[in-house]
Amino acid sequence: MSRFILFTIILILSSCNQDKTMDIDMSDEDVVAILQDVHLANSILLKYRIYERDSVSQILRLQIAEIHNISVEGIDYVMEQIQLSPAKYLALEKKTVENLKSMKDSLKLSLVVKAER
């Protein structure tokens, strides 16, 4: 019995360390753009009451899909695929966060310039 448990643990740990190949037909830039919109949508959802979030989430997901010419199921598939490769996922997530910070800084700068006028 203990050999079975040890074998199972070793099998699980060895499979966790392997990056699987992503099976998506999109450039990294397109994936980052989708991730940016998903992050923005999640932050928008926090502004709503809990009982409103489900409906608003569905609307936002449809809008993201329309913007990127992909189905909602396609977005789910992309999200599943990028999580199969932790190293790739972290690289895409890092680029996404950098882009969002740049957008935030740009917005702050434009608000300061308008306030000075």
C-alpha positions in Angstrom: 0.0 0.0 0.0 2.8 2.5 0.9 4.5 1.7 -2.4 1.3 2.6 -4.3 1.1 5.9 -2.5 4.7 6.7 -3.1 4.4 5.8 -6.8 1.3 8.0 -7.1 3.0 11.0 -5.4 6.1 10.6 -7.7 3.8 10.4 -10.7 1.9 13.5 -9.8 5.1 15.5 -9.0 6.8 14.5 -12.2 3.7 15.4 -14.3 3.5 18.8 -12.6 7.0 19.9 -13.7 6.5 19.3 -17.3 5.4 22.1 -19.6 2.9 21.0 -22.1 2.8 22.5 -25.6 0.2 25.1 -26.2 -2.2 24.3 -29.0 -3.5 27.8 -30.0 -3.3 29.6 -33.3 -2.6 33.1 -31.9 0.4 35.3 -31.5 1.7 36.1 -28.1 0.6 39.7 -28.6 -3.0 38.6 -29.3 -3.0 36.5 -26.2 -1.6 39.4 -24.1 -4.4 41.6 -25.5 -7.0 39.1 -24.4 -5.4 38.8 -21.0 -5.4 42.6 -20.6 -9.1 42.8 -21.3 -9.8 39.9 -18.9 -7.8 41.7 -16.2 -9.7 44.9 -16.9 -13.0 43.1 -16.9 -12.2 41.4 -13.5 -11.4 44.8 -12.0 -14.7 46.2 -13.4 -16.6 43.4 -11.8 -15.3 44.4 -8.4 -17.4 47.6 -8.7 -20.6 45.7 -8.8 -22.6 44.1 -6.1 -22.1 40.4 -5.8 -25.5 39.4 -7.1 -24.9 41.6 -10.2 -21.5 40.2 -11.1 -22.7 37.1 -12.9 -24.8 39.0 -15.4 -22.1 41.7 -15.9 -19.4 39.1 -16.3 -21.3 37.5 -19.2 -21.7 40.8 -20.9 -18.0 41.6 -20.5 -17.0 38.2 -21.8 -19.2 38.7 -24.9 -17.6 42.1 -25.5 -14.1 40.8 -25.1 -14.9 38.0 -27.6 -16.4 40.5 -30.0 -13.4 42.8 -29.8 -10.9 40.0 -30.5 -13.0 38.2 -33.1 -13.2 35.0 -31.1 -16.0 33.1 -29.4 -16.4 33.1 -25.7 -15.5 29.4 -25.8 -12.4 30.3 -27.7 -11.3 32.6 -24.9 -11.9 29.8 -22.4 -9.8 27.5 -24.6 -7.0 30.1 -24.8 -7.0 30.5 -21.1 -6.8 26.7 -20.6 -4.0 26.3 -23.1 -1.7 29.0 -21.7 -2.0 27.5 -18.2 -0.6 24.2 -19.5 2.8 25.8 -19.8 3.6 27.6 -16.5 6.7 29.2 -17.9 4.9 30.6 -21.0 1.9 31.6 -18.8 4.2 33.6 -16.5 5.9 35.3 -19.4 2.5 36.3 -21.0 1.2 37.4 -17.6 4.3 39.5 -17.0 3.9 41.2 -20.4 0.2 41.8 -19.6 0.9 43.4 -16.3 3.6 45.6 -17.9 1.2 46.8 -20.5 -1.5 47.5 -18.0 1.0 49.5 -15.9 2.0 51.5 -19.0 -1.7 52.2 -19.8 -2.3 53.4 -16.2 0.8 55.6 -16.2 -0.2 57.1 -19.6 -3.7 57.8 -18.3 -2.3 59.5 -15.2 0.0 61.6 -17.3 -2.9 62.7 -19.6 -5.0 63.6 -16.6 -2.2 65.7 -15.2 -1.7 67.5 -18.5 -5.4 68.3 -18.8 -5.5 69.5 -15.2 -2.7 72.0 -15.8 -4.4 73.6 -18.8 
